[in-house]
Amino acid sequence: MPFLKIGTAVLLLFTLLLPFSTQVQANQSLSVSARSAILIDGHSGRVLFGKDEHEKRRIASITKIMTAVLAIESGKMKDTVRVSKRATQAEGSSIYLKEGQKVSLEDLTYGLMLRSGNDAAVAIAEHVGGSLEGFIFMMNQKASELGMENTNFQNPHGLDDHKDHYSSAYDMAILTKYAMEHPQYQKIAGTTFYKAKTIEGYWKNKNKLLTGLYSYSTGGKTGYTKLAKRTLVSTAAKNGTDLIAVTINAPDDWDDHISMFEYAFTHYKTYVLAEKGRLDSLKGTFYEKKAFIKRDVDYLLNEEEKKQVKIETEMLTPEKKWKKNAEVIPDVVGQMTFLLEDRVIEQVPIFYENQRQSMPQKTFREMFQSVFQTSIGGSSWSI
C-alpha cells in the first residue's frame, strides 16, 4: 500500500514548565585521564563524547553489571542460594560468604553491586547458570544479543584470571543502557546503603559519586585490578536528561565522570520532539482526530542542533472502502521520521484509533503544560 508524504516540519517545543536546564555557554573541549572513555545519552544511546571507546581492554569489576542483569532477568531473586566452596575461594573483594551458607539471590546481587563481592559473583553464576561455565555462556550470549562486538566474558567478576576477558567502553555503555531499563537494576545500582536480609551485612556502596561526591549520580559500578587499573561505570540524571559514562584505566575516574556529566548538562538539553496522543496537525485530512502516536518522542540536542531537527510524516493513502467500513483500516497508518542533519534519529508508527487501538490519555500535568505552551505562544508544528 503506497505511503503519501504529507510534509516536513521543524518541531521545537520550548516552555518554562518543561524540565530542561538553562543552556550555558562553556568550554567545548573535554579531556579525561582514562585510556578509554565514553559518554552517552541514557535514553537514545547517542554518543556525546568518546576516547578510544571501541578498544578492547580489561574491565575488572564493571563485569558485574552483566552478572547483575542476568540475576535479575532470571526471575529468581527470591531464591535461596547454597554457597559452594568454589564461591568462598574467590579472591579479592568479598562479602565473606561461608561454604554451605544459605543466602537469597537478592542479597547476593546487592553484595555484588555495592561491595563488589567476587564470592557473590560466583554464587550467583552457579545458581543462575547451573554452573560457572554455564553462566559464562549466558553472559556472552547476552553480550551478542546486545551488539557488544568487542566483548568476551570468561568469568562473572572481572578478576584477571583469563587473558581473554575484555570489553570496551562503548560496549559497557550499551550494556548499562540496557541494564537501566530494569527498575530492579536501577534500584540496586542506586542504593547507597543496604542491610542484608538472609545474612549478616550492612553494606555501603563503593561508588563515591553516588554516596556524596556528585549530587546528580544515580548509580553505577566501580572496578579495579592490577592489570585493568581503575574502571568505572556511572549514571547521572538532571532535569529530564539521563547520562551514562564509562572509563577504563583512569587514574582520576571520579573527576573524569563529573567532567563528562557537567559537559553534557551544560551543552545539551532533552527536548520533546513530539507529544504522545492525537496528531492535531492532520486536521482537514481523512485522519483528523483519529491518528495518534503512543509515546512522547524526545532527544538530547545542543543549542545549534535544535534548529536542525526535521520531521517527515508519511501516511497511507486512504482507500475508498475505508469510509464505508472502518474495521478494515489498518492499525498502523503512517510513520513519523525524525532527522538531524539528514540522519534518522528516531522513527515512530502512527496509529489509527479503533476498537483495537486506544489513544493514550494525557495526565493533568501534561494537559496543563500544553495549555501553558499555547498561552505563552510556544511554537508547534503542522504538516
Secondary structure, DSSP 4 states (H G I P E B T S, - for coil): --EEEEEEE------SSS--PPP---------S-SEEEEEETTT--EEEEESTT--B--GGGGHHHHHHHHHHTT-TT-EEEPPHHHHT--SS-----TT-EEEHHHHHHHHHHS--HHHHHHHHHHHHSSHHHHHHHHHHHHHHTT-TT-B-SSSS--SS-TT-BB-HHHHHHHHHHHTTSHHHHHHHT-SEEE-SSSS-EEE-S-TIIIII-TTEEEEEEEEETTTEEEEEEEEEETTEEEEEEEES-TTHHHHHHHHHHHHHHHEEEEEEE-SEE-GGGTTSTTTTTEEESS-EEEEEETTGGGTEEEEEEEEPPPHHHHH-GGGS-SEEEEEEEEETTEEEEEEEEEE-SSS-PPPPPPHHHHHHHHHHHHTT------
